Structures are given as structure tokens and as C-alpha cells.
Amino acid sequence: MNQPNRLWPTGKRIAVVFNVCLEAWSDGKAPGISPMGNPLPPGVLDTMAISWAAYGVTIGIYRLLDAFKRHGAKASVMVSAIIAERAPQAVHAVARAGHEVLSHSYAMDVIPALLSVQDEQRNIERCTKLLETVSGQKIVGWLSPRATSKPTTPKLLVAAGYRWYGDVFDADLPYVQKFDGKRIVAIPLSYDVNDMPSMKYGSAPSAMLEAFEEVIRIARERDDEPRIIDVTSHAHIFGHHRGAYYYEKIIEKAVSAADIWVGTRAEVAEHVLSQEDHVPPPSAKQNTVSGA
């Protein structure tokens, strides 16, 4: 799967992708996790969790956008399409700043693995239309809530014109899948540098910066293959002052490093597709071609 001779744009061996999750839940639904350690009885609406998650849309996303602007970096922003209905100004702000808007399903409780094929197709169409109308962008990327799709998902996505999706964890580098003669890039989502441990396990936000520095150090010491490193934040978690401070430190370090290419997932996909004709197809994986 790995191709040591394949480099990222500008000839860099290390790629860093900044992912920001701008998430929301359907009406009457609450996040399954929150800062509160004492769960409510079954059937009780967790208004605290709903309010906590709403911070990302009202404040957190704007603080993170400011951080990216200060360093001239672009991110891939996973947007629950329901936000295009509730707070279109937030989606518009992301697009206006030049970031990639990608679909994160309609809402966090609308998980492809739980839908029929027909309902999933309708969900894809609904999300695409909502996000394209509000953002003014062609939506080319998809990452499911919980990153949990079903075997038919990539085929439905490629039929809808998507160029990449991120519900895969079986490789270090992106690879190409083909369905009915059309191509879509499967871009694995790594989780070494993620803000979720800060909320779930009480890790200090500074631990994310430490994790990034460690992952970069390992990548530099082992120069036998290209690397892609995801740096993922949630607008309702690291959109707060303390988290955003350390997230911006990571942005600054990545952008200023001479040996790191910073790009969006859409840019990764286009690079992989442009390289496909020069990469011999592996025999180990049916209907796939190594990308980076």
C-alpha cells in the first residue's frame, strides 16, 4: 500500500491535514458524550449536552477560523448539513475563509450504517444540496458521523460526484477505489493528534501539542515513506480559549516547518488521483490503487 517514492505537492514527504468538526444533532437529540460524568436516566433529554455542543456553532468555529487566518492555513471542515439550515452564517464563514467544506451527514445522529440504501442516498443528496447552496462550493468530500458507513456508501458517494471519503482505517496512506468506472479516494483518518481525549479523559489541551510534536519527530526519524498526519479538533471542544490556544500552536509549527506540506483533504484527493496512472496497482486489494 505504501509507495516510498510518492511525495506530496512541492516534493514534501510529510503532509499535515487540519480537520475541524462543526457538528450538530437533530431536533430533540443530544450528544452521547459531554463534560458531565453523571448520565441522566434513559429517556431524559440532556439539555446540558445540547447547549455544550452548540458552542461550536456560535463561538468555537469563529475562534478557530481566526487562528487559521493568522497563519494562512486552510482546513477541511466537517459540517453537519443541518447547520446550513440552522446557522447558515457559520457555514458561509468557513467557505468565505477558503476552507474546504465537507459533508458530515445531515446530523450526528444520522449515521449511514443505520440507514437503508434508499434513505442513505436521499441523505447524501440532501446534505450535498444544503451545503453547496450555503457554501457556494462544490462538495467533494464526505466523512460519516462516527466514521461509520456501510459497504455501499462509497459507491453511492462516487455516483453523487464525490471525490473522496474518510470512513476508512485500514491503511496509512490514501488509496483509490473504483465503482462502475468512476474513482473515489479513500483517505484514512488517523487519530494520534485529536482533541477528543481532552474531553473524554481529562487530558490537558497541551497534550495535543505534545502528541503532534512526537508524531512529527517519528516521521522525520523514519524517512522511508511519505506520511500524512491528521490534526483534528471539534469546534465545541477546542473552540474554547484554552484548546484553541494549543491548536493554534500546532498550526504555527506545521506552517513554519520547511519539510511539511499543509493541505486539505480535497487537495490530497486531487494529488492522489493525479498520481494514479504512475502507480502500479497492488495485488493485495481488489479494486484499489495506492495513491500517495
HUVEN-V793627 format. One record per residue. N is the residue number from 0. RES is the residue in three letters. SS is DSSP state (helix for helix, strand for strand, loop for the rest). PSI is psi in whole degrees, 0 to 359 (999 if undefined). D_LAST is the distance of its C-alpha to the last C-alpha in whole Angstrom. Layout:
# HUVEN-V793627
[[N/RES/SS/PSI/D_LAST] [N/RES/SS/PSI/D_LAST]]
This chain:
# HUVEN-V793627
[[0/MET/loop/319/9] [1/ASN/loop/140/8] [2/GLN/loop/96/7] [3/PRO/loop/335/9] [4/ASN/loop/2/9] [5/ARG/loop/120/5] [6/LEU/loop/165/7] [7/TRP/loop/170/7] [8/PRO/helix/148/10] [9/THR/helix/14/13] [10/GLY/helix/13/12] [11/LYS/loop/149/11] [12/ARG/loop/335/10] [13/ILE/strand/126/11] [14/ALA/strand/138/10] [15/VAL/strand/128/13] [16/VAL/strand/125/14] [17/PHE/strand/119/18] [18/ASN/strand/134/19] [19/VAL/strand/127/23] [20/CYS/strand/116/24] [21/LEU/strand/96/27] [22/GLU/loop/154/29] [23/ALA/loop/161/32] [24/TRP/loop/157/35] [25/SER/loop/161/37] [26/ASP/loop/132/40] [27/GLY/loop/5/42] [28/LYS/loop/149/39] [29/ALA/loop/155/38] [30/PRO/loop/146/35] [31/GLY/loop/346/36] [32/ILE/loop/153/35] [33/SER/loop/174/37] [34/PRO/loop/343/38] [35/MET/loop/127/41] [36/GLY/loop/345/42] [37/ASN/loop/107/45] [38/PRO/loop/150/44] [39/LEU/loop/160/46] [40/PRO/loop/151/48] [41/PRO/loop/138/46] [42/GLY/loop/352/47] [43/VAL/loop/127/47] [44/LEU/loop/126/45] [45/ASP/loop/86/43] [46/THR/helix/331/44] [47/MET/helix/314/43] [48/ALA/helix/322/39] [49/ILE/helix/313/39] [50/SER/helix/319/41] [51/TRP/helix/315/38] [52/ALA/helix/330/35] [53/ALA/helix/341/37] [54/TYR/helix/325/36] [55/GLY/helix/324/33] [56/VAL/helix/323/34] [57/THR/helix/327/37] [58/ILE/helix/310/36] [59/GLY/helix/316/33] [60/ILE/helix/324/30] [61/TYR/helix/323/32] [62/ARG/helix/319/32] [63/LEU/helix/322/28] [64/LEU/helix/320/28] [65/ASP/helix/320/31] [66/ALA/helix/315/28] [67/PHE/helix/320/25] [68/LYS/helix/321/28] [69/ARG/helix/337/29] [70/HIS/helix/5/26] [71/GLY/loop/31/24] [72/ALA/loop/153/21] [73/LYS/loop/149/20] [74/ALA/loop/164/19] [75/SER/strand/116/18] [76/VAL/strand/115/22] [77/MET/strand/113/22] [78/VAL/strand/124/26] [79/SER/loop/123/28] [80/ALA/loop/339/30] [81/ILE/helix/335/33] [82/ILE/helix/331/33] [83/ALA/helix/335/33] [84/GLU/helix/318/36] [85/ARG/helix/318/38] [86/ALA/loop/66/36] [87/PRO/helix/335/35] [88/GLN/helix/329/35] [89/ALA/helix/317/33] [90/VAL/helix/319/30] [91/HIS/helix/321/31] [92/ALA/helix/320/31] [93/VAL/helix/312/27] [94/ALA/helix/319/26] [95/ARG/helix/330/29] [96/ALA/loop/358/27] [97/GLY/loop/11/24] [98/HIS/loop/159/22] [99/GLU/strand/128/20] [100/VAL/strand/122/22] [101/LEU/strand/157/21] [102/SER/strand/134/23] [103/HIS/loop/40/24] [104/SER/loop/181/27] [105/TYR/loop/318/30] [106/ALA/loop/166/31] [107/MET/loop/340/30] [108/ASP/loop/1/33] [109/VAL/loop/89/31] [110/ILE/loop/124/29] [111/PRO/helix/322/27] [112/ALA/helix/340/28] [113/LEU/helix/0/32] [114/LEU/loop/154/32] [115/SER/loop/165/33] [116/VAL/helix/319/31] [117/GLN/helix/316/33] [118/ASP/helix/324/33] [119/GLU/helix/319/30] [120/GLN/helix/317/29] [121/ARG/helix/323/32] [122/ASN/helix/317/30] [123/ILE/helix/314/27] [124/GLU/helix/318/29] [125/ARG/helix/312/31] [126/CYS/helix/315/29] [127/THR/helix/313/27] [128/LYS/helix/314/30] [129/LEU/helix/311/31] [130/LEU/helix/322/28] [131/GLU/helix/321/28] [132/THR/helix/316/32] [133/VAL/helix/320/32] [134/SER/helix/334/29] [135/GLY/loop/7/29] [136/GLN/loop/156/25] [137/LYS/loop/121/23] [138/ILE/loop/117/22] [139/VAL/loop/355/19] [140/GLY/strand/150/17] [141/TRP/strand/137/19] [142/LEU/loop/119/19] [143/SER/loop/153/23] [144/PRO/helix/136/25] [145/ARG/helix/5/25] [146/ALA/helix/35/21] [147/THR/loop/102/24] [148/SER/loop/204/23] [149/LYS/loop/167/25] [150/PRO/loop/332/23] [151/THR/loop/347/24] [152/THR/helix/307/23] [153/PRO/helix/327/19] [154/LYS/helix/318/22] [155/LEU/helix/321/24] [156/LEU/helix/315/21] [157/VAL/helix/327/20] [158/ALA/helix/331/23] [159/ALA/loop/2/24] [160/GLY/loop/10/21] [161/TYR/loop/148/19] [162/ARG/loop/338/15] [163/TRP/strand/159/14] [164/TYR/strand/161/15] [165/GLY/loop/21/15] [166/ASP/loop/44/18] [167/VAL/loop/148/15] [168/PHE/loop/15/16] [169/ASP/loop/14/15] [170/ALA/loop/164/11] [171/ASP/loop/328/10] [172/LEU/loop/158/6] [173/PRO/loop/154/6] [174/TYR/strand/162/7] [175/VAL/strand/135/10] [176/GLN/strand/148/14] [177/LYS/strand/134/16] [178/PHE/strand/121/20] [179/ASP/loop/38/23] [180/GLY/loop/1/21] [181/LYS/strand/152/19] [182/ARG/strand/146/15] [183/ILE/strand/140/14] [184/VAL/strand/127/11] [185/ALA/strand/114/11] [186/ILE/loop/108/10] [187/PRO/loop/146/12] [188/LEU/loop/110/15] [189/SER/loop/157/15] [190/TYR/loop/18/19] [191/ASP/loop/326/20] [192/VAL/strand/93/20] [193/ASN/strand/145/23] [194/ASP/loop/354/26] [195/MET/helix/321/27] [196/PRO/helix/334/29] [197/SER/helix/323/31] [198/MET/helix/317/33] [199/LYS/helix/322/33] [200/TYR/loop/4/34] [201/GLY/loop/19/35] [202/SER/loop/144/33] [203/ALA/loop/140/33] [204/PRO/loop/329/31] [205/SER/helix/339/31] [206/ALA/helix/333/29] [207/MET/helix/321/26] [208/LEU/helix/317/26] [209/GLU/helix/319/26] [210/ALA/helix/318/23] [211/PHE/helix/313/21] [212/GLU/helix/322/23] [213/GLU/helix/315/22] [214/VAL/helix/319/19] [215/ILE/helix/319/18] [216/ARG/helix/318/20] [217/ILE/helix/317/19] [218/ALA/helix/321/15] [219/ARG/helix/326/17] [220/GLU/helix/330/19] [221/ARG/loop/92/17] [222/ASP/loop/30/15] [223/ASP/loop/355/13] [224/GLU/loop/158/10] [225/PRO/loop/155/7] [226/ARG/strand/150/9] [227/ILE/strand/127/9] [228/ILE/strand/119/13] [229/ASP/strand/137/15] [230/VAL/strand/103/18] [231/THR/strand/130/20] [232/SER/strand/158/24] [233/HIS/strand/132/27] [234/ALA/loop/334/29] [235/HIS/loop/357/32] [236/ILE/loop/294/31] [237/PHE/loop/9/30] [238/GLY/loop/348/31] [239/HIS/loop/163/34] [240/HIS/helix/309/35] [241/ARG/helix/314/35] [242/GLY/helix/316/31] [243/ALA/helix/327/30] [244/TYR/helix/312/31] [245/TYR/helix/328/29] [246/TYR/helix/321/26] [247/GLU/helix/327/27] [248/LYS/helix/321/27] [249/ILE/helix/316/23] [250/ILE/helix/312/23] [251/GLU/helix/315/25] [252/LYS/helix/318/23] [253/ALA/helix/314/19] [254/VAL/helix/325/20] [255/SER/helix/351/23] [256/ALA/loop/129/20] [257/ALA/loop/338/19] [258/ASP/loop/13/16] [259/ILE/strand/132/15] [260/TRP/strand/126/13] [261/VAL/strand/122/15] [262/GLY/loop/172/13] [263/THR/loop/168/14] [264/ARG/helix/326/12] [265/ALA/helix/320/13] [266/GLU/helix/323/12] [267/VAL/helix/313/8] [268/ALA/helix/315/9] [269/GLU/helix/323/10] [270/HIS/helix/316/8] [271/VAL/helix/315/5] [272/LEU/helix/325/9] [273/SER/helix/335/10] [274/GLN/helix/349/7] [275/GLU/helix/319/9] [276/ASP/helix/344/12] [277/HIS/helix/3/11] [278/VAL/loop/123/9] [279/PRO/loop/134/12] [280/PRO/loop/135/12] [281/PRO/loop/151/13] [282/SER/loop/345/17] [283/ALA/loop/335/17] [284/LYS/loop/117/16] [285/GLN/loop/136/18] [286/ASN/loop/24/16] [287/THR/strand/155/13] [288/VAL/strand/132/10] [289/SER/strand/148/7] [290/GLY/loop/310/4] [291/ALA/loop/999/0]]
